[in-house]
């Protein structure tokens, strides 16, 4: 019997020779290693799939290619507004002066002063019945719709506090209807300054700020 054979064990359990028997590693450790590797692969596949979905929905590949080529779309700037109409000169505006107050000769005096300031004068009379003694403010400036941003603002520089209105008339004449609170026209130097500010050209808005969105 070999010295390696434990007492009482013989037959097929007897150990012979000078080498120890080969012992197998427990199978549980192998399963653990395989489980860890499989989990790591699963996490990697999930992460890769998520990135692919993000690229599909955001166009990441196209954006990256466009950015590298410099093919970026210009960023839109403020929307362009239509250019204002050219303002007429006082001599191009024909003004009808009407007196809606109890003050006698008021329309005639105002018309004479407006003529000195370069305005063309039309009718000078008492206000029509619909306005006579019914204008409580400084006055009413009345003209065609086309005069709302041209002739009426120019005439409005000559007196403050007026109300601008439009009607269905076709001609270019405008009416100045003097109201109860009217005292006098603005001083000529003040009116000239207001007219200069009104006629000052305004910068055209840009349609693009020159920058690009990628």
C-alpha positions as CSV (number, residue, x, y, z in Angstrom):
1,X,0.0,0.0,0.0
2,X,1.2,3.4,-0.8
3,X,2.0,5.9,1.9
4,X,-0.5,8.2,0.2
5,X,-3.4,5.9,0.7
6,X,-5.3,6.8,3.9
7,X,-5.8,4.0,6.3
8,X,-8.8,1.8,5.6
9,X,-9.1,2.8,2.0
10,X,-8.1,0.3,-0.6
11,X,-9.1,-1.0,-3.9
12,X,-10.1,1.7,-6.4
13,X,-9.5,4.4,-3.8
14,X,-5.9,3.4,-3.4
15,X,-3.5,6.0,-4.5
16,X,-0.4,4.8,-6.2
17,X,2.6,6.4,-7.6
18,X,4.4,9.5,-6.4
19,X,2.0,12.2,-7.8
20,X,-1.0,13.8,-6.1
21,X,-4.4,13.4,-7.9
22,X,-5.6,16.4,-10.1
23,X,-8.3,18.3,-8.2
24,X,-11.1,20.2,-10.2
25,X,-12.0,23.8,-9.4
26,X,-15.5,24.3,-8.1
27,X,-18.0,25.0,-11.0
28,X,-19.7,27.9,-9.1
29,X,-16.8,30.2,-9.7
30,X,-17.0,29.6,-13.5
31,X,-20.7,30.4,-13.5
32,X,-20.0,33.7,-11.7
33,X,-17.3,34.8,-14.2
34,X,-19.6,34.0,-17.2
35,X,-22.5,35.9,-15.6
36,X,-20.3,39.0,-15.1
37,X,-19.0,38.9,-18.7
38,X,-22.6,38.5,-20.1
39,X,-23.8,41.4,-18.0
40,X,-21.0,43.7,-19.3
41,X,-21.9,42.8,-22.9
42,X,-25.6,43.5,-22.3
43,X,-24.8,46.9,-20.8
44,X,-22.6,47.8,-23.7
45,X,-25.2,46.7,-26.3
46,X,-27.9,48.8,-24.5
47,X,-25.6,51.9,-24.5
48,X,-24.7,51.5,-28.2
49,X,-28.4,51.2,-29.1
50,X,-29.3,54.3,-27.1
51,X,-26.7,56.3,-29.0
52,X,-28.0,55.1,-32.3
53,X,-31.5,56.2,-31.4
54,X,-30.3,59.6,-30.3
55,X,-28.5,60.1,-33.7
56,X,-31.6,59.0,-35.6
57,X,-33.9,61.5,-33.8
58,X,-31.5,64.5,-33.7
59,X,-29.8,64.1,-37.0
60,X,-26.4,64.0,-35.3
61,X,-24.5,62.6,-38.2
62,X,-25.9,65.2,-40.6
63,X,-25.3,68.1,-38.2
64,X,-21.7,67.0,-37.6
65,X,-21.0,66.7,-41.3
66,X,-22.6,70.1,-42.0
67,X,-20.6,71.7,-39.2
68,X,-17.3,70.2,-40.5
69,X,-18.0,71.6,-44.0
70,X,-19.2,75.0,-42.7
71,X,-22.7,74.4,-44.3
72,X,-24.6,76.0,-41.4
73,X,-27.9,77.8,-42.0
74,X,-27.8,81.6,-41.3
75,X,-29.6,82.5,-38.2
76,X,-32.7,84.6,-39.0
77,X,-32.7,88.2,-37.7
78,X,-35.6,90.5,-36.9
79,X,-38.3,90.4,-39.5
80,X,-38.1,93.3,-42.0
81,X,-40.8,95.9,-41.7
82,X,-42.1,97.8,-44.7
83,X,-40.3,101.1,-45.4
84,X,-42.3,104.1,-44.2
85,X,-43.8,106.3,-46.9
86,X,-42.0,109.5,-47.8
87,X,-43.4,112.5,-45.9
88,X,-44.8,115.4,-48.0
89,X,-43.4,118.9,-47.6
90,X,-45.8,121.5,-46.1
91,X,-46.2,123.1,-49.5
92,X,-47.6,119.8,-50.8
93,X,-50.3,119.6,-48.2
94,X,-53.6,121.5,-48.8
95,X,-55.3,122.3,-45.5
96,X,-58.9,123.3,-44.9
97,X,-59.2,125.2,-41.6
98,X,-62.6,125.0,-39.8
99,X,-63.6,126.7,-36.6
100,X,-65.7,124.6,-34.2
101,X,-65.4,127.1,-31.3
102,X,-67.4,130.2,-30.4
103,X,-64.3,132.4,-31.0
104,X,-64.8,134.6,-34.0
105,X,-62.2,134.8,-36.7
106,X,-60.1,131.9,-35.3
107,X,-60.0,129.8,-38.5
108,X,-58.9,132.8,-40.5
109,X,-56.0,133.6,-38.1
110,X,-54.8,130.0,-37.9
111,X,-55.0,129.7,-41.7
112,X,-52.9,132.8,-42.2
113,X,-50.2,131.5,-39.8
114,X,-50.1,128.1,-41.5
115,X,-49.7,129.8,-44.9
116,X,-46.6,131.6,-43.5
117,X,-45.2,128.3,-42.5
118,X,-45.4,127.0,-46.0
119,X,-48.8,125.0,-46.0
120,X,-51.2,125.4,-48.9
121,X,-54.6,126.7,-47.7
122,X,-57.9,125.6,-49.0
123,X,-61.3,126.4,-47.4
124,X,-61.5,128.6,-44.3
125,X,-64.9,128.5,-42.6
126,X,-66.9,127.5,-39.6
127,X,-67.0,123.8,-38.9
128,X,-69.7,121.6,-40.4
129,X,-72.7,120.9,-38.2
130,X,-71.5,117.5,-37.2
131,X,-68.4,119.1,-35.5
132,X,-69.6,122.7,-34.6
133,X,-69.2,123.2,-30.9
134,X,-68.7,119.5,-30.5
135,X,-64.9,119.2,-30.5
136,X,-63.8,119.4,-26.8
137,X,-60.1,118.9,-27.3
138,X,-57.4,120.9,-29.2
139,X,-58.7,119.9,-32.6
140,X,-59.2,117.1,-35.1
141,X,-57.0,116.4,-38.1
142,X,-59.1,114.7,-40.7
143,X,-58.0,113.2,-44.1
144,X,-58.0,110.1,-46.3
145,X,-56.6,106.8,-45.1
146,X,-53.5,107.4,-47.3
147,X,-52.9,110.6,-45.2
148,X,-52.8,108.8,-41.9
149,X,-49.0,108.3,-42.0
150,X,-48.1,111.2,-44.3
151,X,-50.0,114.5,-44.4
152,X,-51.7,114.2,-41.0
153,X,-48.4,113.7,-39.0
154,X,-46.8,116.6,-40.8
155,X,-49.7,118.9,-40.0
156,X,-49.7,117.6,-36.5
157,X,-46.3,119.0,-35.8
158,X,-47.8,122.5,-35.8
159,X,-50.1,122.0,-32.8
160,X,-50.1,119.5,-30.0
161,X,-52.9,117.4,-28.6
162,X,-54.9,116.9,-31.8
163,X,-56.8,113.7,-32.7
164,X,-56.1,112.1,-36.1
165,X,-59.1,110.6,-38.0
166,X,-59.6,109.3,-41.5
167,X,-62.7,109.2,-43.7
168,X,-63.6,107.9,-47.2
169,X,-62.5,110.9,-49.2
170,X,-60.3,110.3,-52.2
171,X,-58.5,113.7,-52.5
172,X,-55.3,114.7,-50.8
173,X,-56.8,117.6,-48.9
174,X,-56.8,117.5,-45.1
175,X,-59.0,119.3,-42.6
176,X,-58.0,121.0,-39.4
177,X,-61.0,121.4,-37.2
178,X,-60.2,123.7,-34.2
179,X,-61.6,122.6,-30.9
180,X,-62.6,124.3,-27.6
181,X,-59.2,123.7,-25.9
182,X,-57.2,125.2,-28.8
183,X,-55.1,128.2,-27.8
184,X,-52.5,128.8,-30.4
185,X,-50.2,127.0,-32.9
186,X,-46.9,125.6,-31.6
187,X,-44.0,128.1,-31.8
188,X,-42.5,127.9,-35.2
189,X,-39.1,126.8,-33.9
190,X,-40.7,124.0,-31.9
191,X,-42.8,123.0,-34.9
192,X,-39.7,123.0,-37.2
193,X,-37.8,120.7,-34.7
194,X,-40.7,118.3,-34.5
195,X,-40.9,118.2,-38.3
196,X,-37.2,117.5,-38.6
197,X,-37.4,114.6,-36.2
198,X,-40.5,113.2,-38.0
199,X,-38.6,113.4,-41.4
200,X,-35.5,111.8,-40.0
201,X,-34.8,108.5,-41.9
202,X,-34.9,105.5,-39.7
203,X,-32.4,102.6,-40.3
204,X,-33.8,99.7,-42.2
205,X,-34.1,96.5,-40.0
206,X,-31.7,93.7,-40.9
207,X,-33.1,90.4,-42.0
208,X,-30.1,88.4,-40.7
209,X,-27.7,88.9,-37.8
210,X,-24.8,87.3,-39.8
211,X,-24.5,84.3,-37.5
212,X,-25.1,80.7,-38.3
213,X,-26.9,77.9,-36.5
214,X,-25.3,74.5,-36.8
